[in-house]
Amino acid sequence: MQPRLTPELDDDGDDATLAYELEMRSAERRWITQERAAVSSAARKAPRDADGFIAWFERLKNNGPGRLHPLFSWLATSATVDEMRWFLSQERGAEAGFEDLVALTQVRMPAGPKLAMTRNFWDEMGQGHAAGVHASMLDQLATQLRLGPTELVWESLALSNTMTTLATNRDYAYQSVGALGVIELTEPGRARLIDDGLVRLGIEGTARRYFALHATVDVKHAAAWTREVLRPLIVAEPRCAQLIAEGALLRLAAGARCFARYEAELQTSAKLETVALQLVRPPATSIAGLALDRHTAPLM
């Protein structure tokens, strides 16, 4: 998916480029149709009134797919440096660029939600300061831990492809709103545990800024997204509630699939332990499918 979004020089009307775009769009449609079918029943249960929907949405923080997975407590307390490096390589490879996804999603949205998403984007971009750009912070961590090229598991690719597909197709704009919102809702707890693991492994504070920051700032971002994006959209058009719910569940299911694969891979060298906070393993997410863009992703 990354090559398709990278700026290119004029292709002089090359038909091969158009053919490739059509091929990828068709693959996206097949993939998302399959993924939507897996969550549609749960999404239909989401209320269509704003108050009811917000209550339903906020409960995903504790009861959505992949939440409270023991992988993250293990990373905090037991993972070795090599295991943490493998995990972070997969996480970074699955990162589709939150700021870009927000920018793509806000196109032609109503003024209020558009302004709220713009403020979120501005925070992601360090409020205009290069040192505060969130993606640059992740790059600093990659440099500190010497994260080189790695083969991404298909689940990581599928997560990235799913998020990009939602944001780049206006047919799925409301699903993208839900997917981005649920990231803000659920990220702080995971980020805090990852940061705890990095502290334990002796990673210096400047390299840890990405996860340390997201453990706190995303609490504010989640509240603003719920109040200033979700609520006004649903008040204006209640029918979009099911689509927003669908996007949130798509993102959580894709994440849960990644966590299960990461756990399986890491168990080859160390058994995962359920420790701290009495974390409960969720049911396995069974969504078969294909990754749209299998490739080795450079992380440097």
Secondary structure, 3 states (H helix, E strand, C coil): CHHHHCCCCCCCCCHHHHHHHHHHHHHHHHHHHHHHHHHHHHHHCCCCCHHHHHHHHHHHHHHCCCCCCHHHHHHHHCCCHHHHHHHHHHHHHHCCCHHHHHHHHCCCCCHHHHHHHHHHHHHHEHHHCHHHEHHHHHHHHHHHCCCCCEECCHHHHHHHHHHHHHHHCHHHHHHHHHHHHHHHHHHHHHHHHHHHHHHHCCCCCCCCHHHHHHHHHHHHHHHHHHHHHHHHHHHHCCCHHHHHHHHHHHHHHHHHHHHHHHHHHHCCCCCCCCCCCCCCCCCCCCCCCCCCCCCEECCC
